[in-house]
Amino acid sequence: LTPPEGSLSGGNSVNQEFMHFLTRLVDDPGFSTYVSTPDNETNAQHKLDIRTIVYNEFEEEKVKFGKTYVSIDNTDMKLNQDKFAYVKLSESFYDFYKQHLKEGVTRMNDRRICLGGRRMLHIQFSKMEEFFRRAVSKIENVLIKMLDDLNNDVSTIYLVGGFGGCRYMYYRVQELLKSRYGPNRFTVIIPKAAYLAVVEGAIQYRKNPELIRSRVAEATYGTETLMPFDQKIHDVRYYHRMKSGEQFCIHLFSPLVIEGERVGYNQVKRNVYQPADPSQTSIKFNLLTSDDKNLFYTRSPNGVLKEGVKILATITVPSPNTEQGTDRDVYLTFDFSNTEIQVHAYDVTSNTERRAV
């Protein structure tokens, strides 16, 4: 198991590349003139038109892209770059940008792009391939990293999701694995309904949570805390003196789960904390995530969160029994038994609990 990676490298990034191309073609960044008419209802319809073009018409061509690969000697695959994809433009979009579209095709001076009948935008496969380039490059880099981290202890790779069902993506993965690891090292499989695979997995998990016995933390999780200041360990810029005279180091990170750590089904992670001041009547926990496994300070000396550190939620748990001074235990628990991490803060002396998801 490895942490999930490459969340911004999926099929949606290909759609975004096409959308940027379309804005350049009509010479209207963000389609601003199209979605800024005086009539709000018309604007809403125009926005829907754009989504339909990008996420229906182009999406269909994107998923089909690559089915026209031809085999050479049954070993290598080559794209038939002379073929075209056909993206249908809505009537209102086409009528609004008709002149801009014609001028754009002329301005770009690219024979791989042309306007056809029935409001069809013709895009040659060699041009379509450019829309995939950035996403495919990211996926290839992520795949190499994951396989190398696992010391090649993998024999089968499944391509799932809408983009996973794209034959072009399948052949690019095949070519990468063959060139880097040699032929026949891996089996690459596209499920029959790749676009439903993730949803089906979620449904099966909901019906039987024990189906997934363990997961891997995709990030480092924990909270901010403070500790008695130790000049041998702590940076003097994080020195803080309490009203009581106690000397602390602030903005320290207290981890509960480290990125890449395997977390079993129904497993919980728990740390114990105590108030820093005897008169303190509550404890506030900033629940943090970070992409730094070795995070020590959560903030810069001036209090700004460090790069890569995010506050997911804040829990403030009452701890009213001040007569016990700082000798009051508060348990902070990260619960991984559900699809979302649940966090509980529990003050022992007052039997008070607060939760966050």
C-alpha positions in Angstrom: 0.0 0.0 0.0 1.2 3.5 -0.8 -0.4 6.9 -0.2 -2.7 8.1 -3.0 -0.9 10.5 -5.4 -1.6 12.5 -8.6 -5.1 13.8 -7.7 -4.7 16.7 -10.1 -3.5 14.5 -13.0 -6.8 12.9 -14.0 -9.0 13.3 -17.0 -10.4 16.7 -15.8 -7.0 18.3 -16.6 -7.4 17.2 -20.2 -10.8 18.9 -20.3 -9.2 22.0 -18.9 -6.5 22.0 -21.6 -9.3 21.7 -24.3 -11.2 24.6 -22.6 -8.1 26.8 -22.7 -7.6 25.9 -26.3 -11.3 26.8 -27.1 -10.9 30.2 -25.4 -7.9 31.0 -27.5 -9.7 29.9 -30.6 -12.6 32.4 -30.0 -10.1 34.9 -28.6 -12.3 35.4 -25.4 -10.5 34.5 -22.1 -12.9 32.8 -19.8 -15.6 33.2 -22.4 -16.3 36.4 -20.6 -18.4 38.1 -23.3 -20.5 34.9 -23.7 -21.4 34.6 -20.0 -21.8 38.4 -19.3 -25.0 39.3 -21.1 -27.5 41.6 -19.4 -29.9 38.7 -18.9 -29.0 36.4 -16.0 -31.1 33.5 -17.3 -29.2 33.7 -20.6 -25.9 33.7 -18.8 -26.8 30.6 -16.9 -27.7 28.9 -20.2 -24.5 30.0 -21.7 -22.5 28.6 -18.8 -24.4 25.3 -19.2 -23.5 25.3 -22.9 -19.8 25.6 -22.2 -20.0 22.7 -19.7 -21.9 20.6 -22.2 -19.3 21.2 -24.9 -16.4 20.4 -22.5 -17.8 17.7 -20.3 -20.1 16.0 -22.7 -19.1 16.5 -26.3 -15.4 16.6 -25.8 -15.5 14.1 -22.9 -17.0 11.5 -25.2 -14.2 12.1 -27.8 -11.6 12.0 -25.0 -12.6 8.6 -23.7 -12.8 7.2 -27.2 -9.4 8.6 -28.1 -6.9 5.9 -28.7 -9.3 3.2 -29.9 -7.8 3.7 -33.4 -4.4 2.6 -32.4 -2.9 0.1 -34.9 -0.7 -2.7 -34.1 2.8 -3.1 -35.6 4.3 -6.5 -35.4 2.0 -7.2 -32.5 4.5 -5.5 -30.2 4.4 -1.7 -30.7 1.4 0.6 -30.8 1.2 3.7 -33.0 -1.5 6.4 -33.1 -3.2 6.9 -36.4 -2.6 10.7 -36.3 -4.4 11.4 -39.6 -7.8 10.6 -38.1 -10.0 13.3 -36.5 -12.1 13.8 -33.3 -15.4 15.7 -33.7 -16.6 18.0 -31.0 -20.1 19.3 -31.5 -20.7 23.0 -30.5 -24.0 24.1 -29.1 -26.2 26.2 -31.4 -26.1 29.3 -29.3 -22.3 29.0 -28.8 -21.7 28.5 -32.5 -23.9 31.4 -33.5 -22.4 33.7 -30.9 -18.8 33.0 -31.9 -19.3 32.1 -35.5 -17.0 34.8 -36.9 -14.5 34.4 -34.1 -14.3 30.7 -34.8 -13.5 31.3 -38.4 -11.0 33.9 -37.6 -9.4 31.8 -34.9 -8.9 28.8 -37.3 -7.2 31.2 -39.7 -5.2 32.9 -37.0 -3.9 29.6 -35.5 -2.8 28.5 -39.0 -3.0 24.9 -37.9 -4.2 22.4 -40.5 -5.1 20.0 -37.7 -8.1 22.2 -36.7 -11.1 23.1 -38.9 -14.8 23.8 -38.8 -17.1 21.3 -40.4 -20.8 21.1 -41.0 -23.5 20.7 -38.3 -21.4 22.9 -35.9 -18.6 20.3 -35.7 -15.1 21.3 -34.6 -12.7 18.9 -36.3 -9.5 18.1 -34.3 -6.8 15.9 -35.8 -5.5 13.2 -33.4 -2.0 14.7 -33.4 -3.6 17.9 -32.0 -5.8 15.9 -29.5 -2.7 14.3 -28.2 -1.4 17.7 -27.1 -4.4 18.1 -24.7 -3.3 14.8 -23.0 0.4 15.7 -22.7 0.6 17.4 -19.3 -1.8 14.9 -17.6 0.0 11.9 -19.1 3.4 13.2 -18.1 2.2 13.7 -14.4 0.7 10.2 -14.3 3.8 8.6 -15.7 6.0 10.4 -13.1 3.6 9.3 -10.3 3.5 5.7 -11.5 7.3 5.5 -11.7 7.7 6.9 -8.2 5.1 4.5 -6.7 6.5 1.4 -8.5 10.1 2.3 -7.4 8.9 2.9 -3.8 7.4 -0.5 -3.8 10.6 -2.0 -5.2 8.5 -3.3 -8.2 6.6 -5.6 -5.8 3.6 -5.3 -8.1 2.5 -7.4 -11.0 -0.9 -6.0 -12.0 -2.1 -2.5 -12.6 -5.7 -1.5 -12.9 -6.8 1.7 -14.7 -10.1 2.9 -13.2 -12.3 6.0 -13.5 -13.4 7.8 -16.6 -9.8 8.5 -17.7 -8.8 5.0 -16.8 -11.1 3.7 -19.5 -9.3 5.8 -22.2 -7.4 3.5 -24.6 -4.8 6.2 -25.2 -4.0 6.2 -21.5 -3.8 2.4 -21.5 -1.3 2.4 -24.4 0.8 5.1 -22.9 1.1 3.2 -19.6 2.0 0.1 -21.5 4.7 1.9 -23.4 6.1 3.4 -20.3 6.3 0.1 -18.4 7.8 -1.7 -21.4 10.5 0.9 -21.9 11.4 1.3 -18.2 10.9 -2.2 -16.8 11.0 -4.5 -19.9 8.3 -6.5 -21.7 5.9 -8.7 -19.8 6.8 -7.3 -16.4 3.3 -6.0 -15.7 -0.2 -6.8 -16.6 -2.4 -3.7 -17.3 -6.1 -4.1 -17.0 -9.1 -1.9 -17.8 -12.2 -3.1 -16.0 -15.3 -3.5 -18.2 -16.9 -0.5 -16.5 -13.8 1.5 -15.5 -15.8 4.7 -15.0 -17.9 2.9 -12.3 -15.1 1.0 -10.5 -14.5 3.7 -7.9 -18.2 4.2 -7.2 -18.7 0.4 -6.9 -15.8 0.2 -4.5 -17.3 2.9 -2.3 -20.7 1.1 -2.3 -19.1 -2.2 -1.4 -17.2 -0.5 1.4 -20.4 1.0 2.7 -22.1 -2.4 2.7 -19.1 -4.1 4.4 -16.5 -1.8 6.0 -14.4 -4.8 6.9 -13.7 -5.3 3.2 -10.8 -2.9 3.5 -8.6 -4.1 6.2 -6.1 -1.3 6.2 -5.3 2.0 4.5 -2.2 4.2 4.0 -2.2 7.7 5.3 -2.0 10.1 2.4 -0.6 12.9 4.5 0.8 13.6 8.0 -1.9 14.5 10.6 -1.6 16.0 14.0 -2.1 19.1 16.1 -0.3 22.2 17.3 1.1 22.1 20.9 3.6 23.7 23.2 6.3 22.2 25.4 8.6 23.5 28.2 11.3 25.5 26.5 14.6 23.7 26.1 17.4 25.9 24.7 19.3 22.8 23.5 16.4 21.8 21.3 14.2 24.8 20.6 14.7 27.9 18.5 14.6 31.0 20.7 12.3 32.7 18.3 9.6 30.4 19.5 10.1 31.2 23.2 7.0 32.2 25.1 6.6 33.1 28.7 3.2 32.5 30.4 1.6 34.8 33.0 2.3 32.1 35.5 6.0 32.4 34.7 6.2 29.1 32.9 8.5 29.1 29.8 7.3 27.3 26.7 8.2 26.7 23.1 5.1 27.4 20.9 4.0 26.3 17.5 5.3 22.8 17.8 3.8 20.0 15.8 2.5 16.9 17.6 2.0 14.1 15.0 -0.6 11.4 15.4 -0.2 9.8 11.9 2.7 10.0 9.5 2.3 10.0 5.7 2.7 6.5 4.4 1.9 4.9 7.7 -0.4 1.9 7.4 -3.6 2.3 9.4 -5.7 -0.8 10.1 -9.5 -1.1 10.0 -11.0 0.4 13.2 -7.6 1.6 14.4 -7.4 4.7 16.4 -4.4 7.0 17.2 -4.4 8.8 20.5 -2.2 11.4 22.3 -2.6 12.9 25.8 -2.4 16.6 26.5 -2.8 18.9 29.5 -3.5 22.6 30.0 -0.5 24.9 29.9 -2.0 27.3 32.5 -3.6 26.3 35.8 -6.5 28.8 35.2 -7.2 27.5 31.7 -10.9 26.4 31.3 -10.6 25.0 27.8 -8.1 23.5 25.4 -8.1 24.4 21.7 -6.8 22.0 19.1 -5.9 23.0 15.6 -6.1 19.8 13.6 -3.4 20.0 10.9 -2.3 18.1 7.8 1.1 18.5 6.2 3.1 17.0 3.3 6.2 17.1 5.4 6.9 13.9 7.4 9.5 15.6 9.5 7.5 18.8 10.4 8.7 20.3 13.7 7.4 23.8 13.8 3.9 24.4 12.4 4.4 28.2 11.8 7.1 30.7 11.1 8.2 32.8 14.1 5.7 35.5 13.2 2.8 33.0 13.4 2.2 32.3 9.7 1.5 28.7 8.8 4.4 27.0 7.0 4.1 26.0 3.4 2.3 22.7 3.0 0.6 23.0 6.4 -3.2 23.3 6.5 -5.8 23.6 9.3 -8.5 21.0 8.7 -10.6 21.8 11.7 -10.5 23.3 15.2 -11.8 21.6 18.3 -12.2 23.4 21.6 -13.0 21.1 24.5 -14.1 22.6 27.9 -11.9 21.7 30.9 -13.5 23.6 33.8 -12.0 21.8 36.8 -9.3 24.4 37.4 -8.8 23.3 41.0 -6.7 20.5 39.7 -4.3 23.0 38.1 -2.6 21.6 35.0 -3.0 18.0 36.1 -6.0 17.4 33.8 -5.7 14.9 31.0 -7.3 15.6 27.6 -7.2 12.8 25.0 -7.1 13.7 21.3 -8.1 10.7 19.2 -7.9 10.2 15.4 -10.4 7.5 14.4 -9.9 5.8 11.0 -12.8 3.4 11.0 -14.8 5.4 8.4 -14.1 6.8 5.0 -13.5 10.2 6.7 -11.2 10.7 9.6 -13.1 11.4 12.8 -11.4 13.3 15.6 -12.5 13.3 19.3 -11.2 15.5 22.1 -12.1 14.2 25.6 -11.5 16.0 28.9 -11.2 13.3 31.6 -11.9 15.4 34.7 -15.2 16.8 33.4 -16.2 13.8 31.2 -16.7 16.3 28.3 -16.2 15.4 24.6 -16.0 17.4 21.4 -15.9 16.0 17.8 -14.8 17.0 14.3 -15.0 15.1 11.0 
